[in-house]
Amino acid sequence: MTTTKKVMIGLGVAGGALLAAWLLTGDRGKKTKEFVSKKAEDLKQAINKKKAPAEESDVHYV
């Protein structure tokens, strides 16, 4: 990897860390935690839903 790529990756990680720190401080922290937990719960429900297998109305004989 070139030095430029390493610097860009480092800036991306640092930016993500700053964003996370900003979102989790003060009044935003409570709202952010509620939002993330609600979305995680919605995702769990979506995963747990089992789709009924589609029944084929036509029978195919070989």
N, C-alpha and C positions, 0 to 999 in steps of 0.2 A: 504494500500500500504506500502511496506517496504521502508526503508530509501534508499536502493540501487536503487530502481525503481524511487524514487523521484529525486535522484541525476542524474540518467541517463536522465530523462525527462528534468531536468534543463540544463544539458549539451547540449542536443539536441536543446532546444530553444535558448540558448546562441550562439551555433554554427550557427543556422539559422539567428540570428540577426547580427552576424559578417559577414556572407556571404552577406546578404542584404546590409549592410553598405558598404562593399567593392565594390559590384556591382554598387552602386548608387553614388559613389564618383568619381571625376575627369572626364577624358574622357570616362570612362566606363559607367558613369551615363547616358549620352545622348544615347549611343548605346543600353544600357539595356532598357531604356524607349521606344525607337523605336521598339526594338524586341518584348517587351511585348505588346505594342499597336498593332503591326502588327498581332501577334498571336491571340489577343483578337478579332480583326476585322475578321480574318479568321474563328474563332470559331462562331462568330455571323452569318456569311454567311452560315456556315454549318448547324447551327440550323434553320435558316430561310428557307432553301431549303425544299420545300415540295415534298415529293415523291408521284408520281401518283400511285393511287391504282392499283394493278395488276388485270387485267381482266382475268377471267377464260373463256377459250374457250369452255369447256364442260359444259352442263347444266345437273344438277343432280336432278331428280324428286324423291320424296319419295312416 
